[in-house]
Amino acid sequence: MNLFDKQKRDAVINRINRLTPESQALWGEMNVSQMLCHCADSLRMATGEREVADKSSFVFRTIFKPLFIYALPMPKGAPTAKEINPMLDGTKPTDFEADRQALLSCIENMCSRQENYEWSPHALFGKMSRRQWGFLVHKHIDHHLKQFGA
């Protein structure tokens, strides 16, 4: 599942478009607008539009990165970098539809980057390739869409 795959991306976009301001979380503390902002910020992190402190380590860069990207399910309640947490330093929700459009715009922005684009490092996993970012952001957004029943 890679966000750079148009068919997978279109499926994610359709699920985002099924959300409403009344969508309730099945787990976690974020409301639907906070989740939209959080997911948009994670895409901004990938493209370098949102800086996140480097908390990577050799173990996370070499052992955990491939496991989290390709093998393990996204854990519920995983810690979130404060810079992409809307309850801390992340983008705060404004209006549901504006927040949704911001996420959709971030998806299109990320997916329009050239093959040789220099991706920003991940806060925990360090340097990431286009393919790795495509898998991780798809997995991340899918996780949060499931959180809201979409």
Secondary structure as the mmCIF struct_conf table of DSSP 4:
data_model
#
loop_
_struct_conf.conf_type_id
_struct_conf.id
_struct_conf.beg_label_comp_id
_struct_conf.beg_label_asym_id
_struct_conf.beg_label_seq_id
_struct_conf.end_label_comp_id
_struct_conf.end_label_asym_id
_struct_conf.end_label_seq_id
TURN_TY1_P TURN_TY1_P1 LEU A 3 PHE A 4
BEND BEND1 ASP A 5 ASP A 5
HELX_RH_AL_P HELX_RH_AL_P1 LYS A 6 ARG A 18
TURN_TY1_P TURN_TY1_P2 PRO A 21 GLU A 22
BEND BEND2 LEU A 26 GLU A 29
HELX_RH_AL_P HELX_RH_AL_P2 VAL A 32 THR A 47
TURN_TY1_P TURN_TY1_P3 GLY A 48 GLY A 48
BEND BEND3 GLU A 49 ARG A 50
HELX_RH_AL_P HELX_RH_AL_P3 PHE A 58 VAL A 59
HELX_RH_PI_P HELX_RH_PI_P1 PHE A 60 PHE A 64
HELX_RH_AL_P HELX_RH_AL_P4 LYS A 65 PRO A 66
HELX_RH_PI_P HELX_RH_PI_P2 LEU A 67 ALA A 71
BEND BEND4 LEU A 72 LEU A 72
HELX_LH_PP_P HELX_LH_PP_P1 PRO A 73 PRO A 75
TURN_TY1_P TURN_TY1_P4 LYS A 76 GLY A 77
HELX_RH_3T_P HELX_RH_3T_P1 LYS A 82 ILE A 84
TURN_TY1_P TURN_TY1_P5 PRO A 86 ASP A 89
BEND BEND5 GLY A 90 GLY A 90
HELX_LH_PP_P HELX_LH_PP_P2 THR A 91 PRO A 93
HELX_RH_AL_P HELX_RH_AL_P5 PHE A 96 CYS A 111
TURN_TY1_P TURN_TY1_P6 SER A 112 SER A 112
BEND BEND6 ARG A 113 ARG A 113
TURN_TY1_P TURN_TY1_P7 GLU A 115 ASN A 116
HELX_LH_PP_P HELX_LH_PP_P3 TRP A 119 PRO A 121
STRN STRN1 HIS A 122 HIS A 122
TURN_TY1_P TURN_TY1_P8 ALA A 123 PHE A 125
STRN STRN2 GLY A 126 GLY A 126
BEND BEND7 LYS A 127 LYS A 127
HELX_RH_AL_P HELX_RH_AL_P6 ARG A 130 GLN A 147
TURN_TY1_P TURN_TY1_P9 PHE A 148 GLY A 149
#
